[in-house]
């Protein structure tokens, strides 16, 4: 992905240059965004702009919306003439005639519900295939239709006419292909070992018929007389489109999950649940006793296919019969068409039309206003296009009419409020640039208006987000966009400060840096790979503990929203004093230990100050500070006072006005000490009374007292 990059500040003095996109930002330095690949540009939206595989923007082939139709889904489209097309829809079985001038007419409505196939013979006669309870209708110019042939099949998937006006019919669920003469005499032409014959095509280099099937998708070649062989087995669930390409080559689309290798004599199973939304779900072999649902008895069942990764593939089959995949996608491919030396692809891809060349290199060509692009119909040097949800009909071809070719980026995020600077293009021809800014990624909510750039400089107000728009002239080409910004510095924050108990300190250990990361060839080749940041990959620091009287440690947690490196300073003051004294400066770690044995007893306050000045130009750094709670420095040991001594007992007091008494111990030999408990039984006061019973055997007694700060006092008692 594009990455924000620092630029030396001296360059910024001359100009706000470029920058590369989020997520990791370093504030107050000029940043740049660079868009120069297909993946970069594909994140934006386009209208009449084609995104080429090599990462360039050019005006797309002319495409004009002709009209919108009052139906839910398009199932088939047929170029009736150079000026009109027929569109079959679902679920009400409507057939429309659409003209180039934008007018349309409902010419028929079929009882079966789905107009699943359309064909025209050499005589110009129109035939309509419907599903379910499929029939083939013949329709005249007035819209009057009659049943031309009824194969008694559940589905009519495909129709194709030969030079003698014979119609070949692909059906389901018995895997049969019918041939129907111009006199409406029909017969089974071939049967394949599959459930559905989804698509038919006359081989452009041979006198044979190609059939793409569903359930266990395969391509069958059918010879004169109906003999068939399995020509290609992609091991996918469905072949849903077959089209002729260049120089006798054939292209076909596969959809569905990968199947296990084919087992001979395996009985066909229905897989219509993998077919596009709106087909009827069926299963098993034909059952003459079973009543299948139809549009006359109950509503059609819409089935949306599950979409596993790499759901669709495009295969190329050379005229020699060699076949191999050249493209794949997670989107469900509905339609393909060879047009102007490349293969156009319609899919469930947010309304975009893609194209690939004979080697599979992909361009994003056009944008429709629908979610799905369902069907193509070629008419000379122009292409009729139908899309669904909602239904729109488009026409692509040559045109002398002027049109706007507009590319609009996604909202570019500077991470904080930023001043946006220069915008530079690598381009050819005339390109107009506009920008707008805002403080939310939702472009529909409260953004500033669009403004043209002035001398290649953004004049939009400050904002966290920027969106740019490119308006391309007729022969324009854009291969790179570079945009500069200067994010406003956000101050650091110290979230936590803790003074550890007296008696411990920590020193940092130098850890060896890890080796540079390794990369695969694919990672090295990837333009979107983020460059390694070896500093951020270093091991976190480690600290070694040390114990001793008077040692203190402060530890804190600080963050910088911009990711700047922070430096720390430590200050202290007596609790009742307003004046701060520097204890340490320019610390890199968020931990500091020091020795307080030379400090006067009393309460103190510590302050930690963090600054990001190191990573920001002079005068633009920011600071944050946090004060600790008062903490006690106690360097005075407890006092031991003998109050009374008799032959049988000794009474004494131990007091500590600082941190309080921690332990009082007694020993007869000065080596082994045992706890001595006060008269109250609990050691919890700054002054305690103790009574020691004496015997003839106790000649010398050692007394040792320690306070909470580790200060120790001793006393020796002789009998």
Steps between C-alpha positions, in 0.01 A plus 500: 500500500604860475688616806549840658862606462706769671666766291797700630381830645724706272304370202177599669624858536507522121169330437243265649583196295355157481380221719408128521179386686431375859502332745825601682559874511772723648375847574612844386727357231383533142330179398412376155249270338598325179249324277665321211366144481177327406426417864556863602255641244249215533409620850338806349193535278489587134254614241605442139856441620685176440760376750767312307683202641830690501350768727390777265175691455362561151153588365303179465320388183181694453210360703159662521207403717205449264221438749384329819245220491214424743615151597725340759765302316634462149550145375565532130569763236501481121605761243191516280651758263764768505251735665320273749529201727268257677530454876358201689432541871387327817288424702194607298625369166502840327663555161590858407611661177749780572605755238816708487303820543399389853145391428387150597190286458367198687430265211416177682452341841555125534331281759812307602657799676861492371596603148821302516613490133454697178600419141454632147531291184618600153145595406487753785248297700520534879482203737460512875597230750333504841536328837383322700274250317700621203356566156626666183280777364503673164411867514401734217560872465171585671587304814267212426663172606420134456662184632748398230640191676439337836782258595327407829815602686520687827737773380591663172849639562633591157395547136720526192416500128709363214520622139202283404278656770511188713479574872717315752359495851696440823274367778492372855471290701565204273805639321335483156562713191216529247510599136185667370454567129344811351181295464489445881599135477717418800713207608763422759828585330737392781500404866791569731577344835408819690192657654480832312616619160556866590656651188552414132743628237592399147874438499654789303768275347307174454163373380402389850284618788644582843289454813580632847333312785413535866510268799846383408597776259661381180530589133367238259569498127206365300554377146256460214265219592505586872809313613670688785832494680604676819746757371593700815441420867586802723370310806263785588126485562385693196595630156258789454634689195671403173611762245715508189817706520782585264649267235277205579559507876214448747455652846274365773416588860479257790329562833466308824726300723769269372378145452694182568622307192223356288397136564396302197131409473412730787132585491438873446380710791329834470693809611264782420553649844830628361332679214439874510239656720145423389533148362275228640665252731465142376676175582537148371398339175172579322206351681189471284276468808639803677327838468761769444430858603418748229416867478136401453476314830730682743755784511847435364762413759802731492821318582815700563808288451752466777818683404815311598838653420584501128143419409541573128764429239544592134659233281651527155462205264723521198377369165729199552289402804753601766321677787632682806378763750617860443305694764314441828284702736299472820210665315228296328546541124170523313603592147802518269532640146793542260486864392764720339794262547433417863259304715240704690388357836172571679480388862358569843767762560325822593398575144848509346580346165847350471698383203794267451725451201592161357762459775265583787626854575204681656371857460202659677314645204160647586260565786126436492244620753404146603653234720516226235590498131298208363518477122665630181368507143734582213364698206771584247749740662275576796405310814166495683546450875237409759537532876276410793402628842366723348478422126679748275581456133820650362659532158876505442654589166628781286362846572586857409307638795694679773494341845666540835766252608527540877712312754444562871734373770397345828537730808873529570574509873780715644431367851429845642402848381742582218590770252492347153764618256610438144344244266716373217396274217691292253264546211437549132236728356260726683409408862308725739555448875256582779528434873284513808576439868312383806540363849310172457549210262128522416508725197127559513522668842626855534793539261625822347407557136703407193764751391737495202872494579699820442846463347492129587431588862205400716307802629239301695482579875686294757344163573591151605373348174547603139328375188617592153317485168661471157310603189673350200492647152437289190856369460621547857699248700601508869762258631594650837349733760708652781344709775671684786367583844621631831308341790463716809707377789303331778656526848622191679322371807632347820235256608654360821779592744600274786766539773618156612567418868836600641794262469496400132646640179521379139768531235443432131670218317609543139318244287640399160275600208326218314621407152327671206178323396507253215278531193362276231521582131128584500550748784793663325300531179194639678469875445265522797744346746580742782877565528656343809552716807785331682485738795143400579599136484760529781437304817339699786753623757578291806597630847707342777395550862732620777416531868645744751418755768362830366452386142183622327345434158240690298331324209237640261302430186497761223347493152522726196202484260727593208752226573777752578800395709484659845762641734440532876609734776456446876437779751445494879395735777438473874133454562443849638729678255375646167842484334609212277856373472632299206587144598575356152470608133483344151402153613410246232336242725185547705678393819744678730678386819698716741655499850322705770741432788624860479151653504355654817210310649158611387232475233580577136313520169645376171404633154565326168498710184483342152580686179486411129743779400750248365262396221364845413645819355639763735224670695231253395553233763246449777528392862296318760564449872362309794567542875529216745330464830714618794757238603710482813880511519612357834873469573476506884508160676261412784589604858541238775458631858550287816238609751549261792722207587456253791633155580198338339414729206593788275247747358586711196338711226569507125383801301526624139353830390550432131379197312409297809634191672533193282667242735654478850719197564703356791808275509723352770803436278467780241455246220157352530217748549140429587204740485413699809132592537372809683273498801196563273591193297483678160785702349307785341599827670785746464578448869479163673571368852676170555566285812780239503503234775845425642653178636837409645602350165446826306820696541502721187208604278517652150206719389449587129221725358428576132255752354302477173772693313768244588674708770637284784599583860659274763537479878704277731377412852735356763354342810 
